[in-house]
Amino acid sequence: MRITEHYLMLGRSQFLNDHSSTLQRVLSNVVGAVRPRGTAYTFLVVEALLRSFPMEGGLLLRDCGVLNTLINACALSYYEDDTCEPDRVIVLYLTALARVFISAPSTLQSLFPAKIQSGARFGDEEWISLYLLKFQSAGNGAHGLLFQKLWAVLLMSVYPSPFTVTKSNEIFENLLYVLTNLNPNGSNVLSYDVGCDDDEEDMTVGMDAYENMLQEQRSKVTFIPFISP
């Protein structure tokens, strides 16, 4: 996932054009099929894709079934199904869906309403309600304000509508919260990264292992000075 993230950021359009089918195959096989810590690393790729290619990325995720996987997982969470993912995973899924909707609403709207195995309906109203239900959970961690700001943009983009007018007070309270809140360093937006895991799982390697490996590889590179003729 780290390698794929860097390919997306460095290779940009050329990489996506040449390897979109491979990227679709990788994500469709991994999203929804790994543990929460694995989901955090998978989300690095999804974030890089949707930030670099907001519209094309959403279509790619839709065509390989990943968006359906995210929506179905959110539906199970909304109805508190016994098999639903933990909140930290649902927050990542909702954040990805918010990015897709803000950039290209039609890409996502065609997938609603969804139904879970019990037959329960998960449409626009339930989806938006889930953002409000998980808003405080989204604020946990170093990237909380980034996620909450994105969610607030989504909530405002669908307001007013029949299923948001009744939730006006809650929506505007959340909007006011993210507009007035700051991180300890004075900023209120952080880029997404994966650090130490929470207490549900133990990491067998240090959080700096990947960066240390990069530094080691950089030190082995021999630079040949350019000499002007």
SVG drawing of the C-alpha trace seen along z (x, -y; Angstrom):
<svg xmlns="http://www.w3.org/2000/svg" viewBox="-38 -30 72 41">
<polyline fill="none" stroke="black" stroke-width="0.4" points="0.0,0.0 2.8,-2.4 4.5,-1.7 1.2,-2.1 0.6,-5.4 4.0,-6.7 3.4,-5.5 0.2,-7.5 1.7,-10.7 4.9,-10.5 3.6,-8.8 0.4,-10.9 -1.6,-10.6 0.9,-8.3 0.8,-5.8 -3.0,-5.8 -3.4,-5.5 -0.9,-2.6 -2.0,-0.7 -5.6,-1.5 -6.8,2.1 -4.1,3.4 -5.0,0.7 -8.7,1.7 -7.8,5.4 -5.6,4.7 -8.2,2.4 -11.2,4.7 -9.3,7.6 -8.2,5.7 -10.9,3.2 -13.2,4.9 -11.1,8.0 -8.4,6.9 -8.2,6.1 -8.6,2.4 -4.9,1.7 -4.7,3.0 -7.6,0.7 -5.6,-2.3 -2.8,-1.4 -5.3,-0.7 -6.8,-4.2 -3.4,-5.8 -4.0,-4.6 -7.6,-5.6 -6.7,-9.1 -3.9,-9.5 -6.2,-8.4 -9.1,-10.7 -6.9,-13.7 -4.9,-13.4 -7.8,-12.4 -11.1,-13.5 -13.4,-12.6 -11.5,-9.8 -10.7,-8.2 -14.3,-8.0 -15.2,-6.4 -12.4,-3.9 -13.6,-2.9 -17.2,-2.6 -16.3,-0.4 -14.3,2.1 -17.0,2.4 -15.1,0.7 -17.7,-2.0 -20.4,0.6 -18.2,2.3 -17.9,-0.9 -21.6,-1.7 -22.6,1.8 -20.2,1.6 -21.7,-1.8 -25.2,-0.3 -24.2,2.5 -22.8,-0.1 -25.9,-2.3 -28.1,0.6 -25.6,1.9 -25.3,5.3 -23.2,7.8 -20.8,8.1 -20.2,4.4 -16.7,2.8 -15.5,0.8 -16.0,-3.0 -12.4,-3.8 -12.9,-1.8 -16.3,-3.3 -14.8,-6.8 -12.3,-6.1 -15.0,-4.7 -17.3,-7.7 -14.4,-10.0 -13.7,-8.3 -17.4,-8.5 -17.5,-12.2 -14.5,-12.9 -16.3,-11.1 -19.6,-12.9 -18.1,-16.4 -16.1,-15.9 -18.8,-14.1 -22.2,-13.6 -23.6,-11.5 -20.9,-8.9 -22.2,-8.0 -25.9,-8.8 -26.4,-6.0 -25.5,-3.5 -28.2,-4.6 -30.3,-3.2 -28.5,-0.1 -29.9,2.9 -28.3,5.2 -29.0,8.9 -31.8,8.2 -33.6,6.2 -33.1,2.9 -32.9,-0.1 -29.8,-2.4 -30.5,-5.5 -29.6,-9.2 -31.3,-9.9 -29.6,-7.0 -26.2,-7.8 -26.3,-11.5 -27.5,-10.5 -24.5,-8.2 -22.2,-11.2 -23.9,-12.9 -23.8,-9.8 -20.1,-9.3 -19.0,-12.9 -17.4,-12.8 -15.6,-9.5 -14.2,-11.2 -12.5,-13.7 -10.4,-11.2 -6.7,-11.0 -4.3,-13.4 -6.4,-13.7 -9.7,-14.3 -10.1,-17.9 -9.3,-17.1 -12.0,-14.5 -14.5,-16.6 -13.9,-19.6 -14.5,-17.3 -17.6,-15.9 -18.9,-19.4 -18.4,-20.4 -20.4,-17.3 -23.3,-18.1 -23.5,-21.7 -23.5,-20.5 -26.6,-18.5 -28.4,-21.1 -31.2,-22.0 -32.9,-18.7 -36.0,-16.9 -33.7,-14.7 -31.4,-17.4 -33.7,-20.3 -34.9,-18.4 -31.2,-18.0 -30.3,-21.7 -29.3,-22.4 -26.9,-19.5 -25.4,-20.2 -24.7,-23.9 -23.3,-23.0 -20.8,-20.7 -19.9,-23.3 -19.3,-25.9 -17.1,-23.4 -14.8,-22.7 -14.5,-26.4 -13.4,-27.4 -11.2,-24.5 -7.4,-24.3 -4.8,-21.6 -2.2,-22.2 0.4,-23.5 -2.1,-26.2 -3.1,-24.5 -6.4,-22.9 -5.7,-20.6 -3.3,-17.7 -2.4,-15.3 -3.3,-11.7 -0.7,-9.2 -0.6,-5.9 1.2,-6.0 1.0,-3.8 -2.0,-1.6 -4.5,-1.7 -4.8,0.9 -6.8,3.4 -3.7,4.6 0.0,4.7 2.4,3.4 5.4,5.7 7.5,2.9 8.1,-0.6 6.2,-3.4 9.5,-4.8 10.6,-1.6 9.4,-2.6 11.1,-6.0 14.3,-4.5 14.3,-2.1 13.9,-5.0 16.8,-6.9 19.0,-3.8 18.2,-3.4 18.8,-7.1 22.3,-6.9 23.2,-4.2 22.4,-6.4 25.5,-7.7 25.1,-11.1 27.1,-11.9 27.8,-15.6 27.0,-17.3 30.0,-18.9 29.2,-21.5 31.1,-20.9"/>
</svg>
